[in-house]
Amino acid sequence: MLELFSDLWAFMKERKKFWLTPVIIVLILLGALIVFGGSSAIAPFIYTLF
């Protein structure tokens, strides 16, 4: 997993694509929200956000 992030960072640094950083962070946060929201006690509170 660490190698994936280091390769991604090397790609963004070499190609000057630093605008991808916020997009990747938002996708990771949404993925974590889906994973933790579907199977936890805080699921009813997350569903009210949407």
PyMOL Python script that loads the backbone (N, CA, C, O; Angstrom):
from pymol import cmd

cmd.read_pdbstr("""\
ATOM      1  N   MET A   1       0.831  -1.187   0.000  1.00  0.00           N
ATOM      2  CA  MET A   1       0.000   0.000   0.000  1.00  0.00           C
ATOM      3  C   MET A   1       0.877   1.253   0.000  1.00  0.00           C
ATOM      4  O   MET A   1       0.564   2.237  -0.671  1.00  0.00           O
ATOM      5  N   LEU A   2       1.957   1.211   0.744  1.00  0.00           N
ATOM      6  CA  LEU A   2       2.851   2.359   0.801  1.00  0.00           C
ATOM      7  C   LEU A   2       3.512   2.616  -0.553  1.00  0.00           C
ATOM      8  O   LEU A   2       3.769   3.760  -0.928  1.00  0.00           O
ATOM      9  N   GLU A   3       3.780   1.534  -1.274  1.00  0.00           N
ATOM     10  CA  GLU A   3       4.383   1.675  -2.591  1.00  0.00           C
ATOM     11  C   GLU A   3       3.432   2.367  -3.569  1.00  0.00           C
ATOM     12  O   GLU A   3       3.868   3.127  -4.435  1.00  0.00           O
ATOM     13  N   LEU A   4       2.149   2.104  -3.428  1.00  0.00           N
ATOM     14  CA  LEU A   4       1.150   2.754  -4.274  1.00  0.00           C
ATOM     15  C   LEU A   4       1.176   4.268  -4.075  1.00  0.00           C
ATOM     16  O   LEU A   4       1.162   5.029  -5.043  1.00  0.00           O
ATOM     17  N   PHE A   5       1.215   4.698  -2.814  1.00  0.00           N
ATOM     18  CA  PHE A   5       1.235   6.129  -2.537  1.00  0.00           C
ATOM     19  C   PHE A   5       2.543   6.779  -2.984  1.00  0.00           C
ATOM     20  O   PHE A   5       2.543   7.913  -3.461  1.00  0.00           O
ATOM     21  N   SER A   6       3.644   6.070  -2.832  1.00  0.00           N
ATOM     22  CA  SER A   6       4.917   6.645  -3.266  1.00  0.00           C
ATOM     23  C   SER A   6       4.973   6.751  -4.789  1.00  0.00           C
ATOM     24  O   SER A   6       5.505   7.727  -5.319  1.00  0.00           O
ATOM     25  N   ASP A   7       4.432   5.764  -5.496  1.00  0.00           N
ATOM     26  CA  ASP A   7       4.363   5.846  -6.953  1.00  0.00           C
ATOM     27  C   ASP A   7       3.439   6.967  -7.407  1.00  0.00           C
ATOM     28  O   ASP A   7       3.741   7.680  -8.364  1.00  0.00           O
ATOM     29  N   LEU A   8       2.331   7.118  -6.730  1.00  0.00           N
ATOM     30  CA  LEU A   8       1.394   8.187  -7.062  1.00  0.00           C
ATOM     31  C   LEU A   8       2.035   9.553  -6.821  1.00  0.00           C
ATOM     32  O   LEU A   8       1.886  10.460  -7.640  1.00  0.00           O
ATOM     33  N   TRP A   9       2.743   9.703  -5.708  1.00  0.00           N
ATOM     34  CA  TRP A   9       3.407  10.969  -5.422  1.00  0.00           C
ATOM     35  C   TRP A   9       4.500  11.257  -6.455  1.00  0.00           C
ATOM     36  O   TRP A   9       4.658  12.398  -6.889  1.00  0.00           O
ATOM     37  N   ALA A  10       5.253  10.225  -6.848  1.00  0.00           N
ATOM     38  CA  ALA A  10       6.302  10.410  -7.856  1.00  0.00           C
ATOM     39  C   ALA A  10       5.696  10.831  -9.191  1.00  0.00           C
ATOM     40  O   ALA A  10       6.259  11.676  -9.887  1.00  0.00           O
ATOM     41  N   PHE A  11       4.559  10.252  -9.551  1.00  0.00           N
ATOM     42  CA  PHE A  11       3.872  10.630 -10.786  1.00  0.00           C
ATOM     43  C   PHE A  11       3.435  12.089 -10.738  1.00  0.00           C
ATOM     44  O   PHE A  11       3.659  12.841 -11.686  1.00  0.00           O
ATOM     45  N   MET A  12       2.810  12.487  -9.624  1.00  0.00           N
ATOM     46  CA  MET A  12       2.316  13.858  -9.516  1.00  0.00           C
ATOM     47  C   MET A  12       3.480  14.861  -9.497  1.00  0.00           C
ATOM     48  O   MET A  12       3.360  15.959 -10.042  1.00  0.00           O
ATOM     49  N   LYS A  13       4.593  14.488  -8.876  1.00  0.00           N
ATOM     50  CA  LYS A  13       5.735  15.386  -8.800  1.00  0.00           C
ATOM     51  C   LYS A  13       6.407  15.542 -10.168  1.00  0.00           C
ATOM     52  O   LYS A  13       6.820  16.639 -10.545  1.00  0.00           O
ATOM     53  N   GLU A  14       6.510  14.441 -10.898  1.00  0.00           N
ATOM     54  CA  GLU A  14       7.183  14.482 -12.188  1.00  0.00           C
ATOM     55  C   GLU A  14       6.348  15.208 -13.244  1.00  0.00           C
ATOM     56  O   GLU A  14       6.881  15.975 -14.045  1.00  0.00           O
ATOM     57  N   ARG A  15       5.051  14.964 -13.240  1.00  0.00           N
ATOM     58  CA  ARG A  15       4.166  15.541 -14.257  1.00  0.00           C
ATOM     59  C   ARG A  15       3.548  16.877 -13.832  1.00  0.00           C
ATOM     60  O   ARG A  15       2.782  17.474 -14.588  1.00  0.00           O
ATOM     61  N   LYS A  16       3.879  17.345 -12.623  1.00  0.00           N
ATOM     62  CA  LYS A  16       3.329  18.602 -12.090  1.00  0.00           C
ATOM     63  C   LYS A  16       1.797  18.571 -12.037  1.00  0.00           C
ATOM     64  O   LYS A  16       1.130  19.522 -12.445  1.00  0.00           O
ATOM     65  N   LYS A  17       1.260  17.473 -11.530  1.00  0.00           N
ATOM     66  CA  LYS A  17      -0.185  17.283 -11.415  1.00  0.00           C
ATOM     67  C   LYS A  17      -0.612  17.349  -9.950  1.00  0.00           C
ATOM     68  O   LYS A  17      -1.303  16.456  -9.459  1.00  0.00           O
ATOM     69  N   PHE A  18      -0.206  18.394  -9.265  1.00  0.00           N
ATOM     70  CA  PHE A  18      -0.518  18.510  -7.846  1.00  0.00           C
ATOM     71  C   PHE A  18      -1.992  18.803  -7.598  1.00  0.00           C
ATOM     72  O   PHE A  18      -2.454  18.690  -6.463  1.00  0.00           O
ATOM     73  N   TRP A  19      -2.730  19.174  -8.619  1.00  0.00           N
ATOM     74  CA  TRP A  19      -4.159  19.407  -8.455  1.00  0.00           C
ATOM     75  C   TRP A  19      -4.908  18.099  -8.195  1.00  0.00           C
ATOM     76  O   TRP A  19      -6.067  18.129  -7.780  1.00  0.00           O
ATOM     77  N   LEU A  20      -4.270  16.958  -8.431  1.00  0.00           N
ATOM     78  CA  LEU A  20      -4.895  15.656  -8.159  1.00  0.00           C
ATOM     79  C   LEU A  20      -4.959  15.344  -6.664  1.00  0.00           C
ATOM     80  O   LEU A  20      -5.763  14.510  -6.245  1.00  0.00           O
ATOM     81  N   THR A  21      -4.132  15.994  -5.863  1.00  0.00           N
ATOM     82  CA  THR A  21      -4.071  15.701  -4.436  1.00  0.00           C
ATOM     83  C   THR A  21      -5.417  15.891  -3.734  1.00  0.00           C
ATOM     84  O   THR A  21      -5.835  14.981  -3.019  1.00  0.00           O
ATOM     85  N   PRO A  22      -6.126  17.025  -3.894  1.00  0.00           N
ATOM     86  CA  PRO A  22      -7.423  17.151  -3.219  1.00  0.00           C
ATOM     87  C   PRO A  22      -8.460  16.156  -3.730  1.00  0.00           C
ATOM     88  O   PRO A  22      -9.311  15.699  -2.967  1.00  0.00           O
ATOM     89  N   VAL A  23      -8.393  15.820  -5.008  1.00  0.00           N
ATOM     90  CA  VAL A  23      -9.338  14.855  -5.567  1.00  0.00           C
ATOM     91  C   VAL A  23      -9.136  13.486  -4.922  1.00  0.00           C
ATOM     92  O   VAL A  23     -10.105  12.819  -4.560  1.00  0.00           O
ATOM     93  N   ILE A  24      -7.894  13.073  -4.781  1.00  0.00           N
ATOM     94  CA  ILE A  24      -7.585  11.774  -4.174  1.00  0.00           C
ATOM     95  C   ILE A  24      -7.983  11.762  -2.706  1.00  0.00           C
ATOM     96  O   ILE A  24      -8.517  10.765  -2.220  1.00  0.00           O
ATOM     97  N   ILE A  25      -7.732  12.846  -1.999  1.00  0.00           N
ATOM     98  CA  ILE A  25      -8.092  12.918  -0.575  1.00  0.00           C
ATOM     99  C   ILE A  25      -9.604  12.814  -0.394  1.00  0.00           C
ATOM    100  O   ILE A  25     -10.076  12.105   0.494  1.00  0.00           O
ATOM    101  N   VAL A  26     -10.362  13.516  -1.231  1.00  0.00           N
ATOM    102  CA  VAL A  26     -11.826  13.463  -1.136  1.00  0.00           C
ATOM    103  C   VAL A  26     -12.331  12.061  -1.446  1.00  0.00           C
ATOM    104  O   VAL A  26     -13.242  11.575  -0.776  1.00  0.00           O
ATOM    105  N   LEU A  27     -11.761  11.407  -2.444  1.00  0.00           N
ATOM    106  CA  LEU A  27     -12.184  10.038  -2.766  1.00  0.00           C
ATOM    107  C   LEU A  27     -11.884   9.075  -1.621  1.00  0.00           C
ATOM    108  O   LEU A  27     -12.694   8.196  -1.325  1.00  0.00           O
ATOM    109  N   ILE A  28     -10.743   9.229  -0.985  1.00  0.00           N
ATOM    110  CA  ILE A  28     -10.406   8.361   0.150  1.00  0.00           C
ATOM    111  C   ILE A  28     -11.361   8.606   1.312  1.00  0.00           C
ATOM    112  O   ILE A  28     -11.813   7.659   1.955  1.00  0.00           O
ATOM    113  N   LEU A  29     -11.671   9.880   1.586  1.00  0.00           N
ATOM    114  CA  LEU A  29     -12.599  10.185   2.679  1.00  0.00           C
ATOM    115  C   LEU A  29     -14.000   9.664   2.403  1.00  0.00           C
ATOM    116  O   LEU A  29     -14.650   9.145   3.311  1.00  0.00           O
ATOM    117  N   LEU A  30     -14.477   9.791   1.174  1.00  0.00           N
ATOM    118  CA  LEU A  30     -15.798   9.252   0.833  1.00  0.00           C
ATOM    119  C   LEU A  30     -15.824   7.729   0.932  1.00  0.00           C
ATOM    120  O   LEU A  30     -16.814   7.150   1.380  1.00  0.00           O
ATOM    121  N   GLY A  31     -14.749   7.088   0.518  1.00  0.00           N
ATOM    122  CA  GLY A  31     -14.667   5.635   0.652  1.00  0.00           C
ATOM    123  C   GLY A  31     -14.690   5.197   2.100  1.00  0.00           C
ATOM    124  O   GLY A  31     -15.356   4.222   2.446  1.00  0.00           O
ATOM    125  N   ALA A  32     -13.960   5.917   2.956  1.00  0.00           N
ATOM    126  CA  ALA A  32     -13.961   5.590   4.382  1.00  0.00           C
ATOM    127  C   ALA A  32     -15.333   5.828   4.991  1.00  0.00           C
ATOM    128  O   ALA A  32     -15.772   5.060   5.847  1.00  0.00           O
ATOM    129  N   LEU A  33     -16.015   6.883   4.562  1.00  0.00           N
ATOM    130  CA  LEU A  33     -17.355   7.167   5.055  1.00  0.00           C
ATOM    131  C   LEU A  33     -18.329   6.050   4.684  1.00  0.00           C
ATOM    132  O   LEU A  33     -19.172   5.663   5.494  1.00  0.00           O
ATOM    133  N   ILE A  34     -18.214   5.544   3.485  1.00  0.00           N
ATOM    134  CA  ILE A  34     -19.089   4.447   3.050  1.00  0.00           C
ATOM    135  C   ILE A  34     -18.794   3.172   3.834  1.00  0.00           C
ATOM    136  O   ILE A  34     -19.712   2.473   4.263  1.00  0.00           O
ATOM    137  N   VAL A  35     -17.511   2.876   4.019  1.00  0.00           N
ATOM    138  CA  VAL A  35     -17.137   1.643   4.728  1.00  0.00           C
ATOM    139  C   VAL A  35     -17.567   1.697   6.191  1.00  0.00           C
ATOM    140  O   VAL A  35     -18.170   0.750   6.695  1.00  0.00           O
ATOM    141  N   PHE A  36     -17.260   2.798   6.873  1.00  0.00           N
ATOM    142  CA  PHE A  36     -17.584   2.890   8.294  1.00  0.00           C
ATOM    143  C   PHE A  36     -19.053   3.208   8.524  1.00  0.00           C
ATOM    144  O   PHE A  36     -19.605   2.835   9.560  1.00  0.00           O
ATOM    145  N   GLY A  37     -19.688   3.877   7.598  1.00  0.00           N
ATOM    146  CA  GLY A  37     -21.086   4.252   7.775  1.00  0.00           C
ATOM    147  C   GLY A  37     -22.060   3.114   7.566  1.00  0.00           C
ATOM    148  O   GLY A  37     -23.163   3.136   8.111  1.00  0.00           O
ATOM    149  N   GLY A  38     -21.679   2.145   6.805  1.00  0.00           N
ATOM    150  CA  GLY A  38     -22.586   1.033   6.532  1.00  0.00           C
ATOM    151  C   GLY A  38     -22.668   0.009   7.642  1.00  0.00           C
ATOM    152  O   GLY A  38     -23.645  -0.735   7.723  1.00  0.00           O
ATOM    153  N   SER A  39     -21.672  -0.045   8.489  1.00  0.00           N
ATOM    154  CA  SER A  39     -21.647  -1.129   9.474  1.00  0.00           C
ATOM    155  C   SER A  39     -21.376  -0.650  10.896  1.00  0.00           C
ATOM    156  O   SER A  39     -20.847  -1.405  11.711  1.00  0.00           O
ATOM    157  N   SER A  40     -21.727   0.575  11.196  1.00  0.00           N
ATOM    158  CA  SER A  40     -21.431   1.057  12.546  1.00  0.00           C
ATOM    159  C   SER A  40     -22.675   1.665  13.186  1.00  0.00           C
ATOM    160  O   SER A  40     -23.734   1.768  12.567  1.00  0.00           O
ATOM    161  N   ALA A  41     -22.514   2.054  14.418  1.00  0.00           N
ATOM    162  CA  ALA A  41     -23.632   2.639  15.161  1.00  0.00           C
ATOM    163  C   ALA A  41     -23.897   4.080  14.746  1.00  0.00           C
ATOM    164  O   ALA A  41     -24.946   4.635  15.074  1.00  0.00           O
ATOM    165  N   ILE A  42     -22.962   4.688  14.031  1.00  0.00           N
ATOM    166  CA  ILE A  42     -23.170   6.074  13.611  1.00  0.00           C
ATOM    167  C   ILE A  42     -23.825   6.168  12.232  1.00  0.00           C
ATOM    168  O   ILE A  42     -23.972   7.263  11.690  1.00  0.00           O
ATOM    169  N   ALA A  43     -24.214   5.036  11.668  1.00  0.00           N
ATOM    170  CA  ALA A  43     -24.825   5.024  10.342  1.00  0.00           C
ATOM    171  C   ALA A  43     -26.070   5.907  10.238  1.00  0.00           C
ATOM    172  O   ALA A  43     -26.201   6.618   9.242  1.00  0.00           O
ATOM    173  N   PRO A  44     -26.990   5.906  11.204  1.00  0.00           N
ATOM    174  CA  PRO A  44     -28.155   6.791  11.067  1.00  0.00           C
ATOM    175  C   PRO A  44     -27.788   8.272  11.019  1.00  0.00           C
ATOM    176  O   PRO A  44     -28.487   9.062  10.384  1.00  0.00           O
ATOM    177  N   PHE A  45     -26.709   8.650  11.678  1.00  0.00           N
ATOM    178  CA  PHE A  45     -26.297  10.042  11.663  1.00  0.00           C
ATOM    179  C   PHE A  45     -25.644  10.421  10.338  1.00  0.00           C
ATOM    180  O   PHE A  45     -25.777  11.556   9.878  1.00  0.00           O
ATOM    181  N   ILE A  46     -24.944   9.476   9.729  1.00  0.00           N
ATOM    182  CA  ILE A  46     -24.316   9.735   8.427  1.00  0.00           C
ATOM    183  C   ILE A  46     -25.378   9.833   7.349  1.00  0.00           C
ATOM    184  O   ILE A  46     -25.269  10.673   6.456  1.00  0.00           O
ATOM    185  N   TYR A  47     -26.406   8.992   7.411  1.00  0.00           N
ATOM    186  CA  TYR A  47     -27.444   8.998   6.397  1.00  0.00           C
ATOM    187  C   TYR A  47     -28.240  10.301   6.407  1.00  0.00           C
ATOM    188  O   TYR A  47     -28.784  10.692   5.374  1.00  0.00           O
ATOM    189  N   THR A  48     -28.320  10.980   7.550  1.00  0.00           N
ATOM    190  CA  THR A  48     -29.024  12.251   7.581  1.00  0.00           C
ATOM    191  C   THR A  48     -28.269  13.357   6.870  1.00  0.00           C
ATOM    192  O   THR A  48     -28.864  14.371   6.505  1.00  0.00           O
ATOM    193  N   LEU A  49     -26.971  13.184   6.664  1.00  0.00           N
ATOM    194  CA  LEU A  49     -26.186  14.184   5.937  1.00  0.00           C
ATOM    195  C   LEU A  49     -26.560  14.220   4.462  1.00  0.00           C
ATOM    196  O   LEU A  49     -26.456  15.261   3.814  1.00  0.00           O
ATOM    197  N   PHE A  50     -26.992  13.088   3.938  1.00  0.00           N
ATOM    198  CA  PHE A  50     -27.304  13.008   2.521  1.00  0.00           C
ATOM    199  C   PHE A  50     -28.796  12.934   2.335  1.00  0.00           C
ATOM    200  O   PHE A  50     -29.274  12.860   1.203  1.00  0.00           O
TER     201      PHE A  50
END
""", "prot")
cmd.dss("prot")
cmd.show_as("cartoon", "prot")
cmd.util.cbc("prot")
cmd.orient("prot")
